[in-house]
Amino acid sequence: MSFYELYHQIVSQTTSNNIQLPLSIMEHTFKKGTVITEKRAYFMKEGIAEMTIKSYTSEKIIDFFFQDEMFCSLSSFLTQSPSNVQINAITACTVESFTYIELQDLLTYSLEMNQFARIIIEQAYLKKAKREKDFLCKTAEERYLEMFNTHKEFILNISVSKIAKYLGIHPESLSRIRKKLIS
Amino acid sequence: MSFYELYHQIVSQTTSNNIQLPLSIMEHTFKKGTVITEKRAYFMKEGIAEMTIKSYTSEKIIDFFFQDEMFCSLSSFLTQSPSNVQINAITACTVESFTYIELQDLLTYSLEMNQFARIIIEQAYLKKAKREKDFLCKTAEERYLEMFNTHKEFILNISVSKIAKYLGIHPESLSRIRKKLIS
């Protein structure tokens, strides 16, 4: 999928107009292991990225981004201030991106762009709220199983240690969960 | 503040039009201790509410809502499906509210309503993301102090046990923190 296809899919639910993409989209790539800069908003054409945060004791992974998803350091993008999170390419990533300034200009007058941005932020909110609830109400095994079921095709490209960091458990505990699920 | 004043404040940043409120707003009250139903979106004119979730072991408080804030069970409101959270009036609450159906209809054509809804959801996202980061990067004492500084006038109306549940610590630990801060 491309960014234009995602935009079209969302905006066509609410308009019968001919849909043109008003943003200047840049396509670029990030090598595996590089930092994805936080000043732009991205659409993942291919690849996997992680969002990390440094806590008192260690580095935590608080999000993964997969193919066909919008992503960015949203708090930092929305407030245009430096952030304490970092986005890294876990695999080679091909992305499309646009700038905050161009988006803000469009948001002052474009109904379609407001609908698109609202729906993307709703989805980001729902994902974040679900993660909070899942941490409180589901076991690590249940959370891993759900991740496996929804992203089976991607999850094999993420190391056990990274998945464990995301689930908030020790890699040994995750290995035990995986063995139990296979048997 | 009223809901109309909040709407005007947000929408006037992006339009020079005469701003009319297109939603039917209902004002009502909830007695202290009652459940605030999840089907509508609310603006808090006066009072304090909490959002609770039942985890494996106990009930947790994941949010407080104060005067002049929009609130609802947002995941449930956005997806119009039952939720595993509950909103309760901690004090007597006077609220203004509107329905999902009326909002959705407006979102198909109103630029201003899309701008308003987008900004409200951005704020909800930022609050949720901040809570996640604070849990990872700040001590309970730092989080309490921040809560105290931003909501000093309201916090005295919330019991120690509820604040401790929100911070994810034992009430005894919170009492120690409070004593230390006073001395």
Interface residues (C-beta under 8 A of the other chain):
Chain A: T14 I53 K54 S55 Y56 K60 I62 L74 S75 L78 T79 N84 V85 L107 T108 Y109 S110 L111 N114 Q115 A117 R118 I121 E122 A124 Y125 L126 K128 A129 K130 R131 E132 K133 L136 C137 T139
Chain B: T14 I53 K54 S55 Y56 K60 I62 L74 S75 L78 T79 N84 V85 L107 T108 Y109 S110 L111 N114 Q115 A117 R118 I121 E122 A124 Y125 L126 K128 A129 K130 R131 E132 K133 L136 C137 T139
